[in-house]
Amino acid sequence: MSLNILFRADSSSKIGLGHIMRDLVLASQYKNANIYFATKNLDGNINQKIIDSGYKVINIDSDDEVFSIIRNLEIDLVIFDHYKITYKFEKKVKQKTDVKILSFDDTYEKHHCDILLNHNISADKKRYKNLVPKNCKIRCGSKYTLIRDEFKKVKVCKPKQKTIFLAMGGADTENISLKILKTVPKKYKVNLVTTSSNSNLPKLKEYITKHRNITLFINTDKIAEIMANSTLAIVTPSVILHEVLYLKIPFIAIQTANNQKDMRKYLDKYGYIVLKKFDKKKLIKLLNG
């Protein structure tokens, strides 16, 4: 009998796309399951990508709708990947439905779940002591890192020209991409990867039309190929960094959000090149070094 699995996650121009992207990787591991995504119809969401991946989207206005969805669809496993889903809410879901719960976490919060997943390479299992129930299965670290299939199949080919793979997130609310583009020396070819959820696209397009060394990719399904044909990646210390590390591409990581702090500290500890925030002078020095 097939498992019925419900993901609860959101995406938008404001909160970004990372949660849905990693959920899709996890969903692909459940080959014969019936998979549903309960998600809000927020501006700049990628709900269509969920549908294109072969899963069903249930638009919700409130998290309270999760209870009826679990009952009506006879959900066996609910996967929470949302910073606003609290321990209190998870406990309520467990008490009212007795469904199995898997909670994503990368900021060491308290959870009421059966399985805790922190797939970051920086994840520390010991830090979850007293944060989860005693019988909770804790899945931490590189053993559980979620890598998209296309990265496992692509061949790394170093180009003759110095080429930068630039990705500051599908939403890039602070438009860090443009600041970086204005900093990169012209000797570099730059492949900028973003999505239609990026509200700064008009500004990026205007700048790029005046610079032939920059190519813009929007909603591309060739990310692995673009990355594999790069001599350097400039990315955030987030989900995409795992893929950069997997392909062994040299990189500069720039923190753009608080939830990237743990990863940034880990990278710094082990001698990787990482910036606490965008710093024009430091970036120029690194690129010319």
N, C-alpha and C positions, 0 to 999 in steps of 0.2 A: 504494500500500500504506500502511495506517495506521501511524502511529508508536505504539509501546508505551512509555508514560511511567510511571515510578515516583516518587512523592513519599515522602520519609522525614521525618516530622515528628510531634510529639506535642502534646497539649493536656491540661490538667487544672486543678483548682482551685488547685494550687500554682504551676505554671509559667505559667498563663495560656492564652489562646486565640489570640493574635495570629498565631502562625506558621501555624496551619491556616487562619485567615481570609485571610491574604494569599496562601497557596498556592491557595486556591479561586479567587481572582481570576486568578492566573497560569494555573491549569488551564483556566479558561474561554476563554483565548486560543488554546488548542489545540483547534480546533473538531472535527476528525475523528480525534482520537487516542483510543487505548484507555488510560484513565488509572486508576492504582491508587495507593492510599495504604497504606504500611506504617507502622502506628502501634501503640503500646502501649495497652492497655485500662486507662488510669489513672483514678483517681477524678475525677469532674467533667469528663470529656472531652466533646468535641463530635463524636465519630465518626459519630453519627447525622446530623449536618449534612452530612458528606461524602457519606453515602449518599443523603440527600435531594437533594443537588446532582447526583446521577446518576453518582457514581463508586464504585468498588469498594474496600472496606476489607479489608486483610489484617492481622489482629491478630498481633503478634509479641511475644516475650518478651526477645529479644536482637537486637542489631544484626547479629550474625553470620548471622542468617537471611536477610539481604539478598542474600547471594551466591547462594543457591539460588533465590530469587525472581527475580533478574535472569536466571538461566539458564533456569529453567522457563517464564517468561513471555516470554522473548526480548526483554527490555527494551532499547530503543534509547537512552533518556535517563533518568538517575536524577537527581532534584532533592533535594539535601540542605538542609533548613531546620531545623537543630538545633545548639544550642551545644555539645553533647557529641560531635558528629561531628567528629573531629580530622583534621588534615592526614595523619597516619599512616594513619588508617582509609581516607580517600579514596584515598590512594596504593595501598593494598592492594586496594581495589575495582577500581581502574583496571588494576592488574597482573594480577589474577585473572580479570577479565571483559572488559576493554577497552571497557566501556560509556562513552558520553559522559556527562560529569558537569557539572551546573550547581549551584553552591554559593551559597546566600544568605549574606550577611555584612553586619553593621552595627556590628561592633566591631573591624574591621581585624586579623583573625587570618590566619595562614598557611593557604593552601588548595592542594590538588592537584586542579585542576579545569580543564575546557575553557572554561567560562563562569563568571564571577563576577558576581553581581547584588547591588548595594546600591542599593535604590530610594528611599532617604531623600533628601530635598532637600538635606541637609547632606553627602552623600557626596562624597568627594574622591578622584578616580582616582589622583592622584599618590602617595597614601599606600599604594597596593598594590604599589609598586615592591619587588621582591624577596620579595613575599608570595605570588605566584602564578607558575606556569610562564610562560616567555617567550611562548608561543603562545596563552596564555589571552586570551579576549575579555572585557574588563572593561566591564560595563554599570553606569554610575553616574549618580546624580542624578535630577532631576525629569523628564527625558526618559523614564525607565523606571518612574516612580512608578505603583504599582498602585492604581487607583481602581475601586471597584465600580460596575457599570453603573447601579444605581439613583441614584447621585449625579450621573451624567451626564444623567439624564432629569428629575430633580426641579426644580421651580421655587421659587426663594427668595421667601418671603412674610413680610415683617417684621410681627409681631403688634403690637397696640396696647399690651398690657401687657408690661413687661420680663420676658422669659422666658429662663431658663438651660437649656441643654442640658448635662447632667452625665454624664460617662462616664469612670470611672477604671479601665476594663478589665473584661473579662468575669468575671475571678476576684476582683480587688481584694482580695488576701490581707490587706492591712493595714487594710482597712475605712476608707480615706481618704474614701470617699463620705459616710459618716456624719459625719465631722469637718467636712466641707464643708457638709453640710445644716444642722448646728448653728451654722454661721457665717453663712450667707446671710441677709440681712435679709428680713423677711416681705413687703416690697413686691414681691419677685420671685416669679414662678411658676417652679417647677423641674420639669423632666422628667428623671428619673433613669433611665438606660439601663444594664442589666446582664444577666446570664444566670443560669440555674439552676446554673451551676458556681460561683457566688459563695457560699461557705460562711457569709457574714455576712447572708444574706437574712432570717433570723428577726429580727435586731436592726434591720435596715432597715425591715422591715414594721411592727414595733412602733412605731418612731419616726414613720413616715409616717402611721399611723392617727390621730395626734394633730395633724397639720399638713395642712390642706386645700390649701395652696398647692403641695404636692408630689405628683407623679404618678409611679408606679413602672412601668417597662416591662421585662418579663423575656422574653428570647428573641424580641424583636420583629423583624419583617422590615420595619419602617417607620422604621428609623434615619435614612435620608436625609430623609424627610418631616418627622420630629421635629426634626432639626437645621436644616432649611431654614426652619422656623417658629420660630426662636429669635433673640433679640437678642444673646446672648452664649453662648459655649461654654466650659466648664471641662473640660479633658481632659488626658491625659498626652501628652508629646512623643514619640508613637509612631505606629503605622500610622494611627490614626484622625485624627491631626492633619493628615495629607495631605488628607483629605476635608473637614475644616473649612476649610483653605486653598483648596481647590478651589471651595467654595461662597462663599468670601470672608466668612465669619462672624467677627466680632470674638471674640477668645478670650483665656483665661488658661490657660497650660500649667503643669502641676505635675509635676515629675519624681518618679517613685515607684520606679524601678529603675535599676541601674547601666547597663544597655544603652541607656538614654534620654539618657545624659550628652552624647553627641556632638550629638544633635539639640538638646538644651537649650542648649548652648554656641552653636550656630549661630543659634538664635532670639534669644538674648541679644545676640549680635554685631550682628544686623540690626534691633535695636530692638523686638522683639516682647515682649509681657508674659509672662514666664516665671519660675517660682519653683523654686529648687534643691530644695526640699522643702515640704511643707505648713507654712504659717506663718499662724496665725490672725489675728494683728495685721495682717500685710501684705495678706491676702485681704480683711479687713474694710475696710481703707483703699481698696483697689482697687474694691470693690463699691459703696462710698459716694462714690467720687470723681466 
